[in-house]
Amino acid sequence: MIPFLLLVAALLPGASTVWLLRHHGWLLAGLAGAAVTISLPGLLLAVMVLFPPLGLAAALLSVAAALHAYDEGRVFTGSAWTAAAVLALTCAAVSL
């Protein structure tokens, strides 16, 4: 359920941008929606560098999700969550 919610949260800003700009043409609206969707992870990384407690909180939640995935035997999912935790800790450590 959580991966589905994360997917919806990641795609919703881009989809709403496409919907709001559809009267300017579908090509322009699609490009704007793709730009919004692609820029969100970069914005999250920048915010974690500027505000280290957010990076630490994201790292703790990622570690908890990784441990849960490893307990269920989902090695690839646990490894992805571990990589997210390392990235969040790196972003938080840059500004500390």
C-alpha positions as CSV (number, residue, x, y, z in Angstrom):
1,M,0.0,0.0,0.0
2,I,2.8,2.4,0.8
3,P,4.5,2.1,-2.6
4,F,1.2,2.9,-4.3
5,L,0.7,6.0,-2.1
6,L,4.2,7.1,-2.8
7,L,3.6,6.7,-6.5
8,V,0.4,8.7,-6.4
9,A,2.1,11.4,-4.3
10,A,4.9,11.6,-6.9
11,L,2.7,11.7,-9.9
12,L,-0.1,13.9,-8.7
13,P,1.6,17.3,-9.1
14,G,2.6,16.5,-12.7
15,A,-0.9,15.2,-13.5
16,S,-2.6,18.2,-12.0
17,T,-0.2,20.5,-14.0
18,V,-1.2,18.7,-17.2
19,W,-4.9,19.1,-16.3
20,L,-4.5,22.8,-15.6
21,L,-2.5,23.5,-18.7
22,R,-4.5,21.4,-21.2
23,H,-6.1,24.4,-22.8
24,H,-2.6,25.5,-24.0
25,G,-2.3,22.3,-26.0
26,W,-1.6,18.7,-24.9
27,L,2.1,18.8,-25.9
28,L,2.9,21.8,-23.8
29,A,0.8,20.5,-20.9
30,G,2.5,17.1,-21.1
31,L,6.0,18.7,-21.2
32,A,5.2,20.9,-18.2
33,G,3.8,17.9,-16.3
34,A,6.9,15.9,-17.0
35,A,9.1,18.8,-15.9
36,V,7.2,19.1,-12.6
37,T,7.4,15.3,-12.0
38,I,11.1,15.2,-12.7
39,S,12.0,18.3,-10.6
40,L,10.3,17.0,-7.4
41,P,13.1,14.6,-6.3
42,G,15.7,17.3,-6.9
43,L,13.7,19.7,-4.8
44,L,13.4,17.2,-2.0
45,L,17.2,16.7,-2.1
46,A,17.8,20.4,-1.9
47,V,15.3,20.8,1.0
48,M,17.1,18.0,2.9
49,V,20.4,19.7,2.4
50,L,19.0,23.0,3.6
51,F,17.0,21.6,6.5
52,P,19.0,18.6,8.0
53,P,16.2,17.4,10.4
54,L,14.1,16.5,7.4
55,G,17.0,14.4,6.0
56,L,17.4,12.7,9.4
57,A,13.6,12.0,9.6
58,A,13.6,10.6,6.0
59,A,16.6,8.4,6.8
60,L,15.0,7.0,9.9
61,L,11.8,6.2,8.1
62,S,13.8,4.7,5.2
63,V,15.7,2.5,7.6
64,A,12.5,1.3,9.3
65,A,11.0,0.5,5.9
66,A,14.2,-1.3,4.8
67,L,14.2,-3.4,8.0
68,H,10.5,-4.3,7.4
69,A,11.2,-5.3,3.8
70,Y,14.2,-7.4,4.8
71,D,12.1,-9.2,7.4
72,E,9.5,-10.1,4.8
73,G,12.3,-11.4,2.5
74,R,12.0,-8.6,-0.2
75,V,15.7,-8.0,-0.7
76,F,15.6,-5.7,-3.6
77,T,12.9,-3.4,-1.9
78,G,15.0,-3.4,1.3
79,S,18.1,-2.4,-0.7
80,A,16.2,0.4,-2.4
81,W,15.1,1.7,1.0
82,T,18.6,1.4,2.3
83,A,19.9,3.4,-0.7
84,A,17.3,6.1,0.1
85,A,18.4,6.2,3.7
86,V,22.0,6.6,2.7
87,L,21.1,9.4,0.3
88,A,19.1,11.2,3.0
89,L,21.9,10.9,5.5
90,T,24.3,12.2,3.0
91,C,22.1,15.2,2.3
92,A,21.8,15.9,6.0
93,A,25.5,15.5,6.6
94,V,26.4,18.0,3.9
95,S,25.0,20.9,6.0
96,L,26.1,19.7,9.4
